[in-house]
Each structure stands twice: as structure tokens, then as C-alpha cells.
Amino acid sequence: MGRINKYASRSKLMDIHVQLGDEVFRFNLYEELAISEARVNTELLDQASSYAFLGMLHKKLLRAAKDKELEVVKIYNEGYIRFKKEINEETGKPINDDLAKAKAATTSEYKLACTLAADIQEKTNLIKVCVDAFEQRKDLIQTISANLRKER
């Protein structure tokens, strides 16, 4: 076993934890990708369902990420409008655009929205890696299955 495979078998990086709405999904990617030659026919049948589930989860996360991005923009714009209405005490005029933008970008609501958007984007990217890994798994199962048929 190579070093990377050893790391993968032990690392917490392979412990996937994703929440979408009220549902929480937890699995170990290393274990899920394992292929048992003795169960290759079952592996072939199960592969499609696992791949479909990950694909659906990925698409739902993409939508959630887009919604979070829109929420970030909305919160920023609301902050900008609020700050743009403020009067600069020194000049007696509305604050300038640059200051309104800077203030909008430093509100706690905006920072929280950015953090939540980054989190959902990270989960989306993580599940995309899982989808890609299951595509490779499919190819490996097909190869193993073909090799076993040749041996018989």
C-alpha cells in the first residue's frame, strides 16, 4: 500500500459530513470506494444507486450554494443602501460610495452570510469529488467484472 493510500485509509479527510436542509449525510469515502472482487456483481448493481444519490446531492448543493450567493448579495445591498442614507457628521452630506461599500462589507450579517456561503460551496466541492471518485469506481468495477468473465 502506497503512502497516499495509507493516508486515505486513516485520514479524517475521508469522513464526509454534509447537511442539506434537515438531512445529515455521513460516510467514509475510503470505505465507500472499496471494491470487493468476491461481490463484484452486487457492486455493479449498488454502484448506480450510490452514484445517483451523490449526483442528486451534488445538484441540490449547487442550488443551495447559488441561493446562499444571492443571499450574500442581498445582505450586502441592504447594508449599502442603509449606510448610503447615513449623513456624514463632518460634512453634513450623505456618506460617499466607497465608505458605504466598506461599511456594508464589514457588517456582522454580511460576514456571517459570506461564511455560510463559503461553507456550502465547500460541501458542494467535496461532494463533486465524491461523484468523480464514484465515476472512477464504476470503471474499475467494469474492468474487474470483464476480467473475471475472461478467467471463467
URTAQUI-V735597 format. One record per run of one state. SS is the DSSP state (A for helix, B for strand, O for the rest). FROM is the first residue (numbers start at 0). TO is the last residue. If there is no record, write none. Layout:
SS|FROM|TO  SS|FROM|TO
This chain:
O|0|1  A|2|9  O|10|10  A|11|13  B|14|19  O|20|21  B|22|27  A|28|32  O|33|35  A|36|83  O|84|85  B|86|86  O|87|92  B|93|93  O|94|95  A|96|103  O|104|106  A|107|150  O|151|151
